[in-house]
Amino acid sequence: MVSRIAGILGELLITFGVIIALFVFYQLYWTGVSTGKAQAQAADDLRSQWDAAAPVDPAAPPPPPVDGAPAADPAALDPTMAGYGSGWGTEGAPVAFLTAPNAGIHDFVAFEGVDLGTLANGPGHYPGTALPGQVGNSAFAAHRDGNGAPFDNIDRLGTCDDIIVETSSAIFRYKVLPVDGLAGAGEAFDCVPEGTIVPGVPGRHIVTPDQSQVVTPHGEASMVTFTTCHPQWSNTHRLIVHGVLAGVEAKAVA
């Protein structure tokens, strides 16, 4: 009787081990394959859309008012009017390429939205946050494990490291804010033009999921924020990286 029970327990343990192994294979490999295919297709689609659209200078002034109406706030213009492309605001649409060399991020396609379906394809832009280059906080989320793990190594990003966001009309280069403590108002930040930083905002920190203020604007700063789960294989906390705009390279305008 004892030997039979031991045999049954042994079989159950083997079965459980096989299930765990299959789950790990699915999480680490198969979801990555699926995300890789989605990324390749989205990259082709996005480049094709951009090539087909007439380039627009993102630094161009807004159109003049019509019939005495007040001039529009440039930040409030429809994104397509500002040369960002048509995907912004459309859930699941590809919108930009993200690069952060020191985190191993190279031309990952970012999509609009942060629902699970969208994040299965790659990084997602938080709806309602600023567009790249605008005053405000342009925030992106991505997985740290599974689905290609785009933000797996953002914990390696340090002070002044590059975060680059490419849109249809411009390439926006951000620099990670100081990661060792908080910088004070007006404190020098050598890698950013004119030496200004965002007072009280660290370059990298860990928060709980309910601390949504990490994606909110900070004064007149043009920021970028990356968010991901922390620690790996857990979602109890969020790892946050903040950068501030350091330069803009406009693409050729026809």
KOLTI-766787 format. One record per residue (C-alpha): residue in one letter; residue number from 1; y, z, x. Coordinates in nm, 3 decimals. Last residue first. Layout:
BEGIN
R,res,n,Y,Z,X
R,A,NUM,Y,Z,X
...
//
This chain:
BEGIN
R,res,n,Y,Z,X
R,A,254,6.740,-4.853,0.999
R,V,253,6.757,-4.491,1.111
R,A,252,6.548,-4.393,1.411
R,K,251,6.414,-4.039,1.384
R,A,250,6.650,-3.746,1.410
R,E,249,6.562,-3.485,1.670
R,V,248,6.668,-3.138,1.559
R,G,247,6.702,-2.832,1.780
R,A,246,6.662,-2.456,1.816
R,L,245,6.572,-2.348,1.462
R,V,244,6.443,-1.991,1.448
R,G,243,6.082,-1.878,1.458
R,H,242,5.880,-1.612,1.279
R,V,241,5.508,-1.534,1.314
R,I,240,5.323,-1.320,1.058
R,L,239,4.968,-1.183,1.061
R,R,238,4.867,-1.066,0.715
R,H,237,4.655,-0.767,0.619
R,T,236,4.338,-0.678,0.429
R,N,235,4.220,-1.039,0.425
R,S,234,3.924,-1.013,0.661
R,W,233,3.715,-1.248,0.869
R,Q,232,3.981,-1.243,1.141
R,P,231,4.214,-0.947,1.118
R,H,230,4.444,-1.048,0.963
R,C,229,4.499,-1.336,0.721
R,T,228,4.762,-1.600,0.795
R,T,227,5.137,-1.650,0.772
R,F,226,5.364,-1.887,0.968
R,T,225,5.741,-1.862,0.924
R,V,224,6.018,-2.109,1.008
R,M,223,6.383,-2.013,1.013
R,S,222,6.728,-2.163,0.965
R,A,221,6.950,-1.855,0.979
R,E,220,7.246,-1.809,0.744
R,G,219,7.140,-1.463,0.625
R,H,218,6.767,-1.398,0.641
R,P,217,6.573,-1.602,0.385
R,T,216,6.248,-1.477,0.225
R,V,215,5.900,-1.551,0.361
R,V,214,5.839,-1.207,0.515
R,Q,213,5.976,-1.048,0.197
R,S,212,5.632,-1.097,0.042
R,Q,211,5.511,-0.761,0.168
R,D,210,5.227,-0.732,-0.087
R,P,209,4.967,-0.874,0.152
R,T,208,5.017,-0.592,0.405
R,V,207,5.206,-0.665,0.725
R,I,206,5.140,-0.752,1.088
R,H,205,5.408,-0.867,1.332
R,R,204,5.528,-1.156,1.545
R,G,203,5.876,-1.281,1.630
R,P,202,6.039,-0.966,1.503
R,V,201,6.327,-0.978,1.250
R,G,200,6.590,-0.704,1.285
R,P,199,6.873,-0.936,1.382
R,V,198,6.794,-1.309,1.355
R,I,197,6.891,-1.464,1.686
R,T,196,7.204,-1.612,1.841
R,G,195,7.222,-1.743,2.196
R,E,194,7.450,-2.042,2.136
R,P,193,7.151,-2.275,2.142
R,V,192,6.815,-2.095,2.130
R,C,191,6.602,-2.042,2.440
R,D,190,6.833,-1.774,2.581
R,F,189,6.821,-1.523,2.299
R,A,188,7.115,-1.295,2.371
R,E,187,7.175,-1.000,2.140
R,G,186,7.431,-1.071,1.868
R,A,185,7.278,-0.825,1.623
R,G,184,6.990,-0.637,1.780
R,A,183,6.651,-0.765,1.885
R,L,182,6.342,-0.596,1.749
R,G,181,6.047,-0.509,1.969
R,D,180,5.843,-0.731,2.197
R,V,179,5.786,-1.047,1.992
R,P,178,6.131,-1.200,2.040
R,L,177,6.175,-1.491,1.795
R,V,176,5.952,-1.796,1.824
R,K,175,6.154,-2.111,1.892
R,Y,174,6.188,-2.389,1.635
R,R,173,6.197,-2.765,1.689
R,F,172,6.260,-2.984,1.385
R,I,171,6.152,-3.349,1.411
R,A,170,6.336,-3.577,1.170
R,S,169,6.315,-3.845,0.901
R,S,168,5.969,-3.832,0.746
R,T,167,5.910,-3.472,0.846
R,E,166,5.787,-3.325,1.174
R,V,165,5.773,-2.948,1.217
R,I,164,5.753,-2.807,1.569
R,I,163,5.688,-2.444,1.662
R,D,162,5.763,-2.392,2.030
R,D,161,5.723,-2.067,2.221
R,C,160,6.049,-1.876,2.281
R,T,159,5.886,-1.532,2.260
R,G,158,5.511,-1.550,2.224
R,L,157,5.251,-1.733,2.019
R,R,156,4.900,-1.615,2.102
R,D,155,4.860,-1.441,1.765
R,I,154,4.892,-1.790,1.619
R,N,153,4.538,-1.850,1.741
R,D,152,4.331,-1.910,1.428
R,F,151,4.621,-2.065,1.237
R,P,150,4.451,-2.401,1.173
R,A,149,4.107,-2.244,1.111
R,G,148,3.934,-2.580,1.049
R,N,147,3.845,-2.479,0.696
R,G,146,3.686,-2.157,0.820
R,D,145,3.869,-1.875,0.994
R,R,144,4.243,-1.818,1.037
R,H,143,4.336,-2.002,0.720
R,A,142,4.684,-2.140,0.666
R,A,141,5.027,-2.042,0.532
R,F,140,5.368,-2.206,0.582
R,A,139,5.723,-2.081,0.530
R,S,138,6.057,-2.259,0.565
R,N,137,6.298,-1.965,0.561
R,G,136,6.661,-2.028,0.477
R,V,135,6.925,-2.270,0.600
R,Q,134,6.755,-2.607,0.600
R,G,133,6.582,-2.752,0.903
R,P,132,6.239,-2.768,0.742
R,L,131,6.255,-2.723,0.364
R,A,130,6.339,-2.377,0.242
R,T,129,6.097,-2.169,0.037
R,G,128,6.034,-2.244,-0.331
R,P,127,5.678,-2.356,-0.284
R,Y,126,5.517,-2.200,0.026
R,H,125,5.412,-2.489,0.249
R,G,124,5.036,-2.517,0.302
R,P,123,4.826,-2.551,0.615
R,G,122,4.502,-2.749,0.588
R,N,121,4.267,-2.908,0.334
R,A,120,4.107,-2.586,0.208
R,L,119,4.461,-2.447,0.193
R,T,118,4.533,-2.679,-0.101
R,G,117,4.235,-2.565,-0.306
R,L,116,4.303,-2.201,-0.222
R,D,115,4.661,-2.215,-0.352
R,V,114,4.938,-2.230,-0.090
R,G,113,5.136,-2.533,-0.203
R,E,112,5.282,-2.851,-0.052
R,F,111,5.058,-2.980,0.225
R,A,110,5.081,-2.952,0.602
R,V,109,4.909,-3.206,0.827
R,F,108,4.809,-3.053,1.159
R,D,107,4.977,-3.244,1.440
R,H,106,4.858,-3.020,1.724
R,I,105,4.805,-2.648,1.677
R,G,104,4.637,-2.488,1.979
R,A,103,4.848,-2.174,1.949
R,N,102,5.046,-2.246,2.266
R,P,101,5.104,-2.603,2.147
R,A,100,5.254,-2.519,1.806
R,T,99,5.256,-2.843,1.604
R,L,98,5.288,-2.895,1.229
R,F,97,5.302,-3.237,1.058
R,A,96,5.476,-3.271,0.723
R,V,95,5.452,-3.331,0.348
R,P,94,5.098,-3.398,0.227
R,A,93,5.081,-3.351,-0.152
R,G,92,4.872,-3.064,-0.291
R,E,91,5.139,-2.937,-0.530
R,T,90,5.434,-3.173,-0.561
R,G,89,5.755,-2.990,-0.464
R,W,88,5.783,-3.174,-0.134
R,G,87,5.574,-3.492,-0.148
R,S,86,5.852,-3.749,-0.185
R,G,85,5.984,-3.766,0.167
R,Y,84,6.227,-3.545,0.358
R,G,83,6.512,-3.794,0.373
R,A,82,6.780,-3.580,0.210
R,M,81,6.769,-3.772,-0.117
R,T,80,6.389,-3.731,-0.125
R,P,79,6.437,-3.355,-0.108
R,D,78,6.652,-3.352,-0.425
R,L,77,6.981,-3.197,-0.325
R,A,76,7.027,-2.820,-0.340
R,A,75,7.058,-2.769,0.035
R,P,74,7.329,-3.036,0.051
R,D,73,7.537,-2.848,-0.213
R,A,72,7.664,-3.120,-0.443
R,A,71,8.028,-3.220,-0.456
R,P,70,8.202,-3.121,-0.779
R,A,69,8.206,-3.378,-1.062
R,G,68,8.521,-3.591,-1.082
R,D,67,8.349,-3.895,-1.226
R,V,66,8.075,-3.899,-0.958
R,P,65,8.079,-3.679,-0.651
R,P,64,8.021,-3.846,-0.314
R,P,63,7.666,-3.870,-0.177
R,P,62,7.565,-3.591,0.059
R,P,61,7.666,-3.622,0.425
R,A,60,7.418,-3.778,0.670
R,A,59,7.240,-3.535,0.901
R,P,58,6.898,-3.606,0.749
R,D,57,6.948,-3.980,0.826
R,V,56,6.727,-4.168,0.583
R,P,55,6.448,-4.401,0.683
R,A,54,6.344,-4.657,0.418
R,A,53,5.996,-4.572,0.297
R,A,52,5.691,-4.781,0.384
R,D,51,5.646,-4.630,0.729
R,W,50,5.679,-4.280,0.587
R,Q,49,5.420,-4.341,0.318
R,S,48,5.182,-4.497,0.570
R,R,47,5.225,-4.202,0.808
R,L,46,5.152,-3.963,0.522
R,D,45,4.844,-4.148,0.401
R,D,44,4.694,-4.177,0.749
R,A,43,4.756,-3.809,0.819
R,A,42,4.618,-3.713,0.477
R,Q,41,4.296,-3.906,0.538
R,A,40,4.241,-3.748,0.879
R,Q,39,4.327,-3.401,0.750
R,A,38,4.091,-3.428,0.452
R,K,37,3.808,-3.538,0.682
R,G,36,3.876,-3.249,0.918
R,T,35,3.891,-3.006,0.627
R,S,34,3.544,-3.110,0.512
R,V,33,3.404,-3.087,0.864
R,G,32,3.565,-2.745,0.909
R,T,31,3.421,-2.626,0.578
R,W,30,3.080,-2.735,0.708
R,Y,29,3.102,-2.570,1.047
R,L,28,3.234,-2.216,1.053
R,Q,27,3.212,-2.115,0.689
R,Y,26,2.900,-2.313,0.600
R,F,25,2.715,-2.217,0.916
R,V,24,2.813,-1.852,0.864
R,F,23,2.685,-1.869,0.506
R,L,22,2.360,-2.034,0.617
R,A,21,2.305,-1.763,0.878
R,I,20,2.373,-1.490,0.621
R,I,19,2.124,-1.647,0.378
R,V,18,1.863,-1.679,0.654
R,G,17,1.910,-1.314,0.748
R,F,16,1.870,-1.207,0.386
R,T,15,1.548,-1.406,0.359
R,I,14,1.418,-1.248,0.679
R,L,13,1.512,-0.902,0.553
R,L,12,1.342,-0.969,0.221
R,E,11,1.027,-1.089,0.395
R,G,10,1.019,-0.776,0.608
R,L,9,1.069,-0.556,0.304
R,I,8,0.777,-0.728,0.133
R,G,7,0.558,-0.681,0.439
R,A,6,0.653,-0.315,0.469
R,I,5,0.566,-0.266,0.103
R,R,4,0.227,-0.430,0.163
R,S,3,0.165,-0.218,0.474
R,V,2,0.241,0.099,0.278
R,M,1,0.000,0.000,0.000
//
